Amino acid sequence: MATYVTDIKKYTSSVNEAAVAGIVKHLGIALRNRDSSLVAGTDPAELARVRDSFLKKKLALTEPDSKLDAEVSAVVQKMKADTTKSRVTVYYLLAEHYKKLELFVKPA
């Protein structure tokens, strides 16, 4: 958990640790494999997967694909200095942008 929080802190001023835990839980088994735990920022199929599986299905966004693709690209661009883009960080930044972090926070 601390590794994810530290990585996210490189890109945003405050981190909701409960939301990070929820994203980690959502990704589950995908995080066990190095390849699936990272986002390939130059692979169009990978970026479409982020758009379709995360933005459309999980966050229930209905904006046009072009707008969603632009936001995914913006996050990838923000992280360009990092050669290994953590899927948790990418998803967190997207959820934060769309103000949907509460989807990942379990009620007390």
Contacts in CASP RR format, 6 or more apart in sequence:
PFRMAT RR
TARGET T0000
AUTHOR 0000-0000-0000
METHOD contacts of the structure
MODEL  1
MATYVTDIKKYTSSVNEAAVAGIVKHLGIALRNRDSSLVAGTDPAELARV
RDSFLKKKLALTEPDSKLDAEVSAVVQKMKADTTKSRVTVYYLLAEHYKK
LELFVKPA
1 17 0 8 1.000
1 20 0 8 1.000
1 21 0 8 1.000
1 24 0 8 1.000
4 20 0 8 1.000
4 24 0 8 1.000
4 86 0 8 1.000
4 88 0 8 1.000
4 89 0 8 1.000
4 92 0 8 1.000
5 15 0 8 1.000
5 17 0 8 1.000
5 20 0 8 1.000
7 82 0 8 1.000
7 86 0 8 1.000
7 88 0 8 1.000
7 89 0 8 1.000
8 15 0 8 1.000
8 20 0 8 1.000
8 88 0 8 1.000
8 89 0 8 1.000
8 92 0 8 1.000
8 93 0 8 1.000
9 15 0 8 1.000
10 82 0 8 1.000
11 78 0 8 1.000
11 79 0 8 1.000
11 89 0 8 1.000
11 93 0 8 1.000
12 92 0 8 1.000
12 93 0 8 1.000
12 96 0 8 1.000
15 92 0 8 1.000
16 101 0 8 1.000
16 105 0 8 1.000
18 104 0 8 1.000
18 105 0 8 1.000
18 106 0 8 1.000
19 92 0 8 1.000
19 95 0 8 1.000
19 101 0 8 1.000
19 102 0 8 1.000
19 104 0 8 1.000
19 105 0 8 1.000
20 88 0 8 1.000
20 92 0 8 1.000
20 104 0 8 1.000
21 104 0 8 1.000
22 104 0 8 1.000
22 105 0 8 1.000
22 106 0 8 1.000
23 88 0 8 1.000
23 91 0 8 1.000
23 92 0 8 1.000
23 95 0 8 1.000
23 104 0 8 1.000
24 31 0 8 1.000
24 88 0 8 1.000
25 104 0 8 1.000
26 58 0 8 1.000
26 91 0 8 1.000
26 104 0 8 1.000
27 37 0 8 1.000
27 87 0 8 1.000
27 88 0 8 1.000
27 91 0 8 1.000
30 36 0 8 1.000
30 37 0 8 1.000
30 87 0 8 1.000
31 37 0 8 1.000
31 87 0 8 1.000
31 88 0 8 1.000
36 87 0 8 1.000
37 86 0 8 1.000
37 87 0 8 1.000
37 88 0 8 1.000
38 84 0 8 1.000
38 85 0 8 1.000
38 86 0 8 1.000
38 87 0 8 1.000
39 46 0 8 1.000
39 47 0 8 1.000
39 50 0 8 1.000
39 76 0 8 1.000
39 85 0 8 1.000
39 86 0 8 1.000
39 87 0 8 1.000
39 90 0 8 1.000
40 46 0 8 1.000
40 85 0 8 1.000
41 47 0 8 1.000
41 76 0 8 1.000
41 85 0 8 1.000
47 69 0 8 1.000
47 72 0 8 1.000
47 73 0 8 1.000
47 76 0 8 1.000
48 69 0 8 1.000
50 72 0 8 1.000
50 90 0 8 1.000
50 91 0 8 1.000
50 94 0 8 1.000
51 65 0 8 1.000
51 68 0 8 1.000
51 69 0 8 1.000
51 72 0 8 1.000
54 91 0 8 1.000
54 94 0 8 1.000
55 61 0 8 1.000
55 68 0 8 1.000
55 71 0 8 1.000
55 72 0 8 1.000
55 94 0 8 1.000
55 98 0 8 1.000
56 62 0 8 1.000
56 68 0 8 1.000
58 103 0 8 1.000
59 94 0 8 1.000
59 95 0 8 1.000
59 98 0 8 1.000
59 100 0 8 1.000
59 103 0 8 1.000
61 68 0 8 1.000
61 98 0 8 1.000
71 94 0 8 1.000
71 97 0 8 1.000
71 98 0 8 1.000
72 90 0 8 1.000
72 94 0 8 1.000
74 97 0 8 1.000
75 90 0 8 1.000
75 93 0 8 1.000
75 94 0 8 1.000
75 97 0 8 1.000
76 85 0 8 1.000
76 90 0 8 1.000
78 93 0 8 1.000
79 85 0 8 1.000
79 89 0 8 1.000
79 90 0 8 1.000
79 93 0 8 1.000
92 101 0 8 1.000
95 101 0 8 1.000
95 103 0 8 1.000
95 104 0 8 1.000
END
